[in-house]
Amino acid sequence: MHTHESRLDALRKELARQDLDGFVVPISDEHMSEYVGGYAQRLAWLTGFGGSAGTAVVLKDSAAMFVDGRYTLQVRDQVDGRFWDYQSVPQTSVAKWLGEHAPEGARIGYDAWLHGKPWADAVRRALADKGGELVAVERNPIDAVWQDRPEPSDAPATVHATEHAGKSSQEKRAAIAEWLGEKKLDAVVIAALDSLAWLFNIRGADVERTPVALGFALVHADGTADLFMPEAKLPAEVRAHLGNAVRAHPREAFVPALGELGGKRVGVDPERSVHAIFAALEAADATIIELRDPCVLAKAVKNEAEKAGQRAAQARDGAALSKFLKWLAEAAPAGTETELSAAAQLRARRDETGVLKDLSFDTISGAGPNAAIPHYRVSEESNRRIEPNSVYLVDSGGQYLDGTTDVTRTVWIGPGQPPAEVRDRFTRVLKGHIALARAVFPQGTVGSQLDGFARQFLWAAGLDYAHGTGHGVGSFLSVHEGPQRIAKSGGGQAGTEQELLAGMILSNEPGYYKSGEYGIRIENLVLVEPREIAGAEGPFLGFETLTFAPIDRALVDTALLTAEETAWWNGYHAEVLAKLGPRLSGEERAWLDGACAPL
């Protein structure tokens, strides 16, 4: 079963054995995670697709891959078009496609531990029109044919110290107990791994790049909690840290515990809890109240310890990135470096800090045309040489105990000068980045209201980019953290978009991509903070920039910058020098001085 064709064939045989006419394969795990452990990489195993978002549908004689605009190019590179049709989301959806392509009366299988309830409801409705049904499988048919499927990680959880967390787990649980009382609920299900980590002040090593431990929890109105996690994951120091109010159970006890909540009012987050959880509670006759996991907003609004930790992590990380940028400026014009060798050099600089726990995601190291793929992931197969006189984009980050970083820099590789078009596009992206960094807005503003700030200069030239402008970031947690975001629309129904609150961290990352040629992105993290304005009629907010590393001056067309934009650039680079200068010495410090000189 070494080819993706033979895997697809084996899956179809297993579907016939299970009396199914089709099956849906998402990138997901039992916690609706964005990044999943190796054991849950079913879509990659089946199709070869390496992105972090996508779904496949397999029918008896056809199959389709569903991806959004970030992966339009990547899916064609990685997934064989002889066996798979490519479908674009949100232009279509799995439900819509099945409504059109599933045979009359079809039995379409799905794993209720990998999909949300709203998704299952939509697909069920689409199939009902053709007399078909959506069938929750007893055993995932991919697991039946994936012979060397890895086991879920059994790495032990670790204690996340209060000096980094800023608040004890007991305080957090007490706040949730109070919230349960206000909502007249008996318990709430915590299924998202980053919520679990945040609530109990524990971290883990079960998912690459995200320091979480696999498990579930029930938090009760009396402030106690049940934690469902394999015993091997809870060493003595973690149990001592959790204390008597947290009862530990094996993972298998979770569904039976849901079954004991009959007659109780239980809060469940439909965005973060799989359909199987709803089904277990329905079978028990519990009253399900759908609402957002109470950890989500509390986790997004950082406390003073988390803000201080983030600033420290950013300075440390910015110094490592600057050392790498100096190396790149000197080594790359020779034409002997590749995307992989550059990514390894950057990783080495972060490792030299002595406190790096992991990268926060796989480094996007894109040379020339590969930089035009927004979520490109370099591999041995795709690895390109970094050519002289070309654009190179690197989007990377680190996981440190005191903070999670995410930063993108686009660099011109010499020895020649960048073409006028590249400088024009880079400067338009830069102007948008500056406009968002300088934005001031009234309390109550949502991210979609700010998105145009970053796009306006591209729009003026008839250009745009196919991704959001900003995502939330966790504290030694997920590099993509909700509920806040800056994008064209909230993605939800009108009125459901999250307003930006003081203490939230977001990315500011406009870009421009010329397919087959080059890509540009400039990304810093920003912190929402109160902004004093003389005579303001109500509270206002703005952004504190957290990320410090030089932006490539060779790519700037200074004639396109206003006086205010030039002042922002000079002020920002003066701060880069002030924060990072003391961390560098000798030739590296001299390079930084030059990179930060005023425009």
Protein Blocks (a to p, Z undefined) as FASTA:
>chain_A
ZZfklmmmmmmmmmmmnopabdcdddddfkopabdcfklmmmlmmnopabfbdcddddfk
bccddddfklmmmmmmmpcfklpccdddfkbcfklmmmmmpcghiacdddfklccfklmm
mmmmmmmmnopacdddfbdfklmmmmklccddfbdcddddfklnopafklmmmmmmmmmm
mnopabdcdfbfklmmmmnopaddfbghiacddddddddfkopacddddfklmcfklmmm
nommlccddfklmmmmmmmmgoiacdddfklccfklmmmmmmnopacdddddfklmmmmm
ccfklmmmmmmmmmmmmmmmmmmmmmmmmmmmnopacfklmmmmmmmmmmmnopafbdfb
dcdddehjlmmpmkaccdfkloccddehiadddddddddfkbccdddddddddfbdcdfk
lmmmmmmmmmmmmmmmmpccdehiafklmmmmmmmmmmmnopacfbdfbdcddehiafbd
cfbdcdfbeoiaehiaccddehiacddddddddehiaccdddddddddddddehiacjdd
ddddfbdcdddfklpcfklpcfklmmmmmmmmmmmmmmmmmmpghjllmmmmmmmpcZZ
